[in-house]
Amino acid sequence: MTTLPLFPEAQPSDDNTPLPLLVAKKWDFPLAVHIVEGEYWYAVQDWLRGLFGEKDVRFIWANFQKQADDTLFLKQRMAYKTANGKTQQRDFVTDKGL
């Protein structure tokens, strides 16, 4: 039995790019990231917007937070530059949180 690759056009990479960034590139959506003490933190709203295709994902994120155990993932509020150039505080999580 032959198994088909998940990403047939993808080539092996030696650059150690984190999986969330590869996914964002593959599906062509922006994903804000902060690197804090060598750990990558990703903008939750960017991730949800990229995967669900909805402009306003606040409801999805709020619902998830109500149902999720607080020990399931760590989140931090970090600076996020919006499309109109303003800086706001948004939720960021690690790859485990995504």
N, C-alpha and C positions, 0 to 999 in steps of 0.2 A: 504494500500500500504506500502510495506517495503522499507526502504532506506538502501542501502549498505554503509558501512563505506569507506571513501576514502583510508585509509590505514588499511586494515583488520587485519594485524598482529601487528599493533601498539597497545601498551597498554597505558592507561592513565599514565601520568607522573607528579610527584610532584616537579620536579627539576627546573622549570621555564626556561628551555633551550629556547633561542630565535628561532623563526620559521625558519629563514635562516639556522641556524646550524642544525636543525632537517632535513631540506630538503637536505642539503649537505651530511649529514650522510645517509639518506635514499637512495639517488642516488649515494652514494659513490664517492664524489669528494672533494678535499681539498678546504677549504674556509678560507683564511687569515682574521683575525679579529684583530682590535685594540679596546680597551675599553678606551674611553676618557671621564672623568668626569661622569662615570656611563652609558655612551651611547655607544652602539656597532656600529662600523664602519666596513664594509665588503669590500673586494677587488672585484671591479667590474669585472675585467678580469677573476678571479676565478669563479665567479657566472655565467658569460656568457659561459665560457668554459665548466662548469659543466652541464649547461642546454642545450646548443647547440651542445656540443660534438666536437667542432672545436678547433684545436690547436691555430690558430691565430685569435683572436676575435677583434683585433684593429679596423678593418673595421666596424664591427657591432657597436662597442662603439662609434666610430667617427661619424657614420651616425646618431645614436640616439642623440648624443649631438648637432648635427646641427639642428635637428628637434624639440628638446625639449625646452620648455620655461625654462629660467634660474631660475625662481622661483619655478619650479616643484620639484626640489630636491636640496639638498646641497651636495657638493662633496669637498673632501680634498685630497691633495697629501700627502701620508704618506709612511714611509719606508716599503719595501716589500722584503723579502728574496727569491731569485729565486732558482730554482732547482740546479743550479750550485754553490750555496752558496754566490752569490753576493747580495748586497743590492741596490735596485733601488727605485725611487719614483714612486708610482702608484696611480691611483684614487681609493678612498674609499668613500662609501656612507652608509647611515643608512638603516634600513629595509624599510623605506618609499621610498628611492631612488631605491632600488632593485625592 
